[in-house]
Amino acid sequence: MFDSREQDFTPHCSRWDPDTRPIKRQSQKKTRNGNGFSFCLLMFLCGWIIINNGTRPVLAADAEKQGEPDWTYVQMQPDDVHQGDLILVNQEYACTFPNMEKLVVVSDTKSESYLVKNEQEKLLPQTVEALNSLMDDFLTVAGSVRINVISTYRSYELQQQLFSQYSMQMGVELASHWSARPGHSEHHSGLALDLGAYQYGVTQNYDGQGVYSWIGENCHTYGFIVRYAPDKADITGIYSEPWHLRYVGVPHAALMAQRQLCMEEYIEWLKGFSWEGDHLYYGMESGVYEIYYVAAEEDGTTVPVPTSGEYSISGNNVDGFIVTAYFKDGIPERTEKE
């Protein structure tokens, strides 16, 4: 979603042409399969998914249990469902603003491989870290072509200003397909950013084409998704925005790219891998991920987590928590879940 802090706001990209409005998914050709063969080959070499009927693969040598339990428990508060890298933010589910103290100034923490609009742009640390890696590698591929990050965290007031400007020019209904209502923007989260193409000392509109297509085709490797794809507009409610990246972390970005799921579809899909039932296993060169969903309870939720390996817990901003466990040497053998 394009950001303008200038008082003389003027739309200046192709999306303002009514003729470029996306067609519904039923008749829209998919645009993210251009590199299908190489992507499938990459996934074959680097990753695989195992969805078992309640059993877990043992990928490392069987280790002695040494009396340690398989699972421990973390108590999550009701508000925690609105926090984490996997929160769904859209026109239906509002964003709970992050603690401002957690945000970092991008210009103070970025690498030298890209530019940032000004010194007020802020993101969560994990977003900047992943962005640095993505932009470092893009510069290696693209040479002198660079990126300017033109929009990051937005306050409620700034989003209100933007939405009002859109609405005055095209009406509220159409504006809502180009800009989120205040309180419902991913830019409130510290996990989203907009890209501009920077060439010849000038920031230009970013369309994700040409040399920039590398970003859209590879950003999942770094934990990002292109949040608003043209063939998902009827689900996301937002028309195509190739410039808008959202951080969700690894392996979730890779899973979404592989299965061609938007955020709304992915959050719903993960509910099929409940703590009580089958878990989702995803293997990459770096190790194996175990993913499962725990429904939130009104007075707080006890979330089971494995005692070995690393794990993170993210609310989905809807109705539950997603646990992502990481095991460098493979999933250990376990007793049955209690």
Secondary structure, DSSP 8 states (H G I E B T S, - for coil): ------SS----SGGGSGGG----TTT---SS-TTHHHHHHHHHHH-EEE--SS-----S-----TT--SEEEEEE-GGGGG-STT---SSSS------GGG-EEHHHH--TTSEES-TT-EE-HHHHHHHHHHHHHHHHHHTT-EEEEEE----HHHHHHHHHHHHHHH-HHHHTTTS--TT--GGGTTSEEEEEEEETTEEE---S-GGGHHHHHHGGGGTEEEEE-GGGHHHHSS--EEEEEEE--TTHHHHHHHHT--HHHHHHHHTTSBSSS--EEEEETTEEEEEEEEE--TT-EEEEEESSSEEEEEE-SSSEEEEEEEETT---------
